[in-house]
Amino acid sequence: AKDSPSVRATRKSMVSSTRPIFRLPPLLLLTTSAKALSRIGREPYFSRATTNIKNYSRKSTMMPMSSSSSANPVVIDSHLHVWADEEESKIFPYSPGSEPPPALANAASAARLIETMKSCGVAGALIVQPINHKYDHSYVAEAIAAHPSVFKGMMLHDPSRDAEEAVQDLEQLLLDGFVGVRFNPYLWPEGKRMSDDPAAVAMCRRCADLKVPIGIMCFKGLDLHYDDICSLIRKSPDTPIVLDHFGFTGLDEKGDKNFEKLLSLAEKKNVHVKISALFRIAGDVSPFPYEDVRRRRFVPLLERYGASRLLWGTDFPFVIETEGGYEGAVDVVRSWCGVEQKDAAAILGGTSENLFGKWGGGPKMST
């Protein structure tokens, strides 16, 4: 259903403010206790200085990776999620009907992620906006503000927005530490393609201007979205595209056919692939440490795309429920790269920094 004029006007006023896009009433934020906000580790984001999109710069984006990166590779998790735990959700509520699974309700806070990363030597992370908070980006924005050297964000595009509103959303969130956009095809009305949506095309073209990548989640199979993705690329060929989780090409007959499509997209030089959520691709076919995933998916992708277009990720917090956990997800892909230090440097961090800009500092090792 379409928003009323008053609601749309309210959204526009929110976009033009110094705050990131959120749906939480400002009064609630203003009355939030300092103790509760300290769980994330910083004052409310509405106190930050105003910045102009004209000053937005991504100097490191799409630049060649330095040779020093292979000698001492930085490890960046290119795909994970955080959401408010039960206490934080009193301030940062979940989207109705999108509460996290009970077993993970308190496992995906920003504080828990920082602890996990520190224990595994991971220096930075790209937080993909979780469906649990849907288009309310305030929790992720707070996490980025609290740990700006560690976290960057990937916003979730709202298909209900028109072209002007969508671009405004993008430009505002870029100023709050978001460096990418997620397209979830299943949020569009059934039967409507992303590439037929003027707002989605406008978003792609603005992302091309700003060198901001768009990530696409083909959860139900690449075959359902292959033509749509190709159409988006034709309409905006300079937009960096990143496909989540091996393009969701599982180790079954359907996955094998879709994998051929994924390999064919290598001819599109703006397409990159996340070597992430290994457990999702493995299914029941390839137990940890996922040798069949390495042989049937990783090796062909490395040969076709090259390490500079592949980027590692875990899909935290879901990975912590799997054998090997978070640390295993780091070690497995590092082992796959073998003695090729340049491949490891690119896949484990270099490609992410090439796409999303440099991370700095990493989690503090002292508590």
Disulfide bonds with the S-S distance in Angstrom:
none
